[in-house]
Amino acid sequence: MQSVDLSSSFFTLFDLPVSFDVDRKILTERYRTLQRTVHPDRFANAAESERRLSVQMATRINEGYQTLKDPLARGRYLLELRGVVLDDMDTAFDGEFLMEQMELRERLGAVKDCADPHQQVQKIADDISTRKNEITEALAVSFIENTSESLKKARDLTRKLQFFSRLEEETEALDGDLSDY
C-alpha cells in the first residue's frame, strides 16, 4: 500500500507549493489519484490494521482536499502554518466594513418586500460574490508578500472573507426559502 504521511502538510500531501494560489485542476487530479490508491474498498480483504490505515489516509486526503480547494479554509490553514492565530471571537472590524455588512443585511432583510424578490436576491448574491473575489485577490497578494505586516493583513482579510462566506450562505438559504413560496 502506498503510504500517506498523516502528519505532513496538505501542500506536501498533494505535492503543491505552499501558496494561497492553488491550481484547482492539479489539486483535483492529485486528489483523485491519491483516493484511488488508498480507498478503503481496495483493502476490503486486507488485514484489519491495513483497512484502518487506509481509512485514516482517505480521511486525511479528503480533509486536505476540502481545505485547499476552498479559499477561506486555505487562508485559515496558511495562517495556521505560519503561526498566525485567527480568533473567531474577535469581531473588531473597521467602520467601513461594518457599514457594508449592515447594508447587505438590511438589503437581505428587505428582499421579501420587493416586487421581484428572486431578482433582488440574485443582485445581492452578485455583490457578495464580487466582494469575495476582491478579498480573495488581496489575500493572495498578502500571502505572497509574507511579511509580519502582510500576514496581519491576511488575517484581517481572512476574517472578512469569513463574513462574506456566511452572508453568501444566508443569501442562498433565503433564495431557497423564496422558492418554497
N, C-alpha and C positions, 0 to 999 in steps of 0.2 A: 504494500500500500504506500502510495506517495504520501509523505508526511507534510502536514501544515504546522508551522511553528505557531502554537496557540498564544505565544507571548509577543510575537512580532507586531509591528505597527501594521495598520491596514494598508498603508502605502507599500510596505515591504511585501506583504501578503500578495498584493496584486501586481508587484513589480512595477510600480509607478513612482515618478519623482514626488517628493514631499512638496506639494504645491496646492494652492487653492484651485488653480485651473486644472481640471481633470478631463481628459478625453473620454467622454461617456461611452463612445463606441468601443474603445480599447478596454475600458473598465468592464463593460458588459461581456465582451468576448472572453476576457480572462476569468470573469465570474463563472460563466458557463463551463469553461474548461475545468476550472477547479471543482465545481459542483459535480461534474461528470466523474471526476477522478475519485472523489470521496463520498459520493452519495451513498447513504445507508443501504439502499436496495442492493448495491453491488456486494454488500457484506452480509447478506441475509444468512448465508451458510458458514460464515466465519466464526471464530471464537468470540465469546462474549466481550472480551477486552477490545478486540478489533472493532466490533459493532459499536461499542460505546465510544471509542476513539473516533470512528467515522461520523457519529452523531455530533460529537464535540467540534470536529473540524468543519462539518457542514454548517453548524450553528455560527462558528466564528466567521466563516466565509460570508454567510448571509448578513451578519451584523456589519461586517466591513463594507459589503456592497451597499447596504442601506445607508450607511454613514457617508460613504464617499460620493454616492450619486446625488445626495441632497445638499444644496449649498448651505443651508442653515446647519445641518448636522456636521458637514465637513468643516465649516468655520469654527464651530464649537470644538471639534476634535483637534484641529490645528492649534487653536488657542491652548487646549489642554496639553498637547505635545510640547508646546513652547513654555509651559509653566504659568500660563495666564489663567487666573481663576475667574470664572463667569458666575456671578452671584445672581441667581434667578429672583431673589427677593429685592434686589436693587431696582427701584423704579424711578430713580432720578434721571430725568432727561432735560434737554434744553427746551426752552419755551416754545420755539418754533415747531419742534417735533410734537410736543404735547398738543399744540393747537391743531396741527394736521390730524392727529389721532382723533381729537374731539370732533373735528369737522367730518371726518369719514364716518365716525359712529353716529353722528346726527343724521347724516345722509342715509345710512343704513336704517336708522330708526324711522325715517320718513318715507321709506320705499312703499309701504303698503297703502299710503295715501296718494300715490302718484297715479296718473291716468294709465301709464304703461309700466307697472312695477318690474316686469322682467327686463325691459329695456334699461330702466334705471339701475337695476342690479348689475346688468352687464357693463354699464358705464362705470360704476364703482369698481367692479372687478378689473376692468381695463386699467383704471387709475392705480389700483393696488399693484397690479402686475408691473406697470411701468416703474413705480417706486421700488418694488422689489428688485427689478433689473438694475436700476441705478445704484442701489445699495450693494448689490452683488458685485457690480463692476468696481465700485470703490473699495470693497472688501478685498478683491483680488489684488488691487494695487497696494493696499496696506500690507498684505502678506508678502508681496514681492520686496517691498522696502525693508521689512524685517528689522526695524529699529525699535527701541523701547517705546518711542512716541507712536510709531505706526502700529505697534501691537496694541497700545491703549486705544487707538482709533479703531482698530479691527474689533476689539472687544465691544466698543460702543456701537459700531455698525452691526455686529452680530446680534446685539440686543435689539436694535431697531428692526433688523430682518425678522427676528422672532415675533415682534409685534405685528409686522405686516403679514407674516405667515398665519398668525392667529386670525387676523382680520380677513384674510383670504378664506380660511376655513369657515368663519362666520358667514361670509358672503355666499359661499357655496351652500351652506345649510339653509340660509334664507331663501336662496333660489329654489332649493328643493322643497321648502315649505310652501312657497308660492305655487309650485307645480301641483301641490295637493289640493289647491282650491279650484 
